[in-house]
Amino acid sequence: MKYNYRKFRPTSWHGAVLLGLLALLATACGPAVETPAGPRSLSVMTHDSFAVSEEVIAQFEQEHNVKVTFLKSGDAGTALNKAILSKGNPLADVFYGVDNTFLSRALEEDIFEPYDSPLLVMIPYQFILDPSHRALPVDYGDVCLNYDKAYFNERNLPAPDRMEDLLEPQYRGLLVVENPATSSPGLAFLLATIAHFGDPGYLEYWQGLVDNEVLVVNNWELAYYNEFSHSGGTRPIVVSYSSSPAFEVIFAETPLDESPTAAISGPGSCFRQVEFAGILKGSQNRELAEKWIDFMLSPAFQEDMPLQMAVFPVLDEASLDANFARYAVTPVDPASFDPQEIADRRDSWLQSWNEIVLR
């Protein structure tokens, strides 16, 4: 609908009113002008070690017109406690970071909504520990003993090859571990010793470590960056990850031909951790939460994780950085437990460990 405003010259208030009416009519008959909608919001609760590349997040945000906010909430155990305490009125839409040592507790507390992601068909069955798909596997890593090659080479001392070696007098005062009550890798190493030596055999082993002057600290950062001899400390053996030697090469200040550290990865020497993500019950963004879970299982996210969090992707088709693939160790027959057994016995194991090690 068009009007020739040049022929119309209002000379009175009647004309002015008529002109206004015509203008309104023209607006009503013209094309609608849409106001661009702002981005939606999605919040993801994580443990403090979570990291992802900005460009990867931007890809998801642009594709879905969403702003993603990450709520870092302490270590895995602390973050899970916060998710449980806010059950029904969640602090976020999605929770990432609960691992197989805490999985049963998360499922028993019923904090997740089931989601059968179409990408689960691409994930090996051994990682799918919750058949109801409330917690979906995202990544895995192996906690292993690591050692400083230079320390042993300079002293012409053979590096340890298995957990039993650490009871020998030549390794007295050389080991630092994390407290399993306060550290995820510390708990994983404790579980490795239980799987390897049995219960109560693991307590005898830990008594031997105490007699051989093991050092216990509260977290991985203190153990690796303060006490480990490669980082300037005095202890050349540390509980860390099978991927740690790869990171020593990838992030070295000067290029290296080989890693200065190595992981002990023989049968039963390591414990495999699997980390999960789930949609928190009470989320008001179910559709976006599903899309985020799918994104975490997609190649873009899965291929970014190794260099961000030193973990392996659960997606078989995800490509690995060449140095990560070359130097990260794949343990032989890593230890594992049914998540329900961990849930049932964790407290008693920790109490017994505490009486032996920290008495």
C-alpha positions, 0 to 999 in steps of 0.5 A: 500500500502506497501513498503520495504524500506530496499531494497532501498538504494539511492546513489545519489540525484535521489535516494533521490528524488525517496525516497521522492516521495515514502514516499508521495505516502505512506502517500496518500494511508494510512489512513487519520489522523483527527485533533480533533476539539476544543470545540465550544462556546456558550454564555448565557446572564443572570441577576446577580443572575444566578447560576448553579452547575459546574457539571451540566454545565460540563455535557452539555459541554461534551455532545455537545463538547462546552464551555459555557460562562455566561455574567452576566449583572446586574439585570433583568431590566438592563440585558434586556436593554442591550439585547435590545440595542444590538438587531440584533448584540447580545452580547450572543446567549441566554438570561435568566432572563427576568420575567413576569414583563418585558416579554411584553417589551422583546416581543415588542422589538422583541429580541427573535427567536421562538423555539418550544422546544419538552420539552414544552409538559412537562411544565404546561400551566399556565407558558407558557405566550408567545404562540409563544414560543419566551420566554420559561418558566424556573422557578418560585418563589413567592415574599412574606413578611418574618418575624423573628420568634424570634423577635416576640416570645421574645416580645410576639407580634403576627406575621403579618398574612396578608398585612393589619396587617402592618398598625397596630400601633404595627408594626410601624417601623418594615417593610423594602421593596425594591424600585420597581424602582430598585429591582425585588422583590420590583416591585413584592411586589408593584404589589401584593399590586395593585392586592390586594387593586386595583388601586388607593386603593394601594396608600392608602395602601402605604400611610398607610405604610409610616405613619407606618414608612416603610423603603425603600432600593434599593435592596434585598441584603440590605433589607435582609442582612443589615436591616432584624433583623434575619441578625443583622438589626432592621427590623423583617419584610422584602420583600423576597421569599416564599423559603427564610425560606427553605434556612435558614435551608439548609445553616444554620451553625449549623443544624436546626429543623425548620426555624427561619423565616416564609413567609406570604402566605395567599390569595393575599399576594404574587406575582408569578414571572416566569423567561424565556429564549430565543434565541437572534435574530442574534445568529450564534449558533442556533443549540447549542442555541436550545440544551441549551434551551432544557437542561435548561428544562431538569431534570438535570438543573431543579433539580439543580436550587432550591438550586442555585437560590431559585426558583422552577422548572417549570418541574413537574417531577423535584425532589426537595431537601427534605429540600427545599420541606419541608420548602419552602412555597407554597402561597395560590392564589398568585397575578398575572397580564397579562404581557401586563398590566404590560407593559402598566401601570408599569411606571404610577404605579411607578410614583404614588408610588414614589409620595406617598412613596419617595416624 
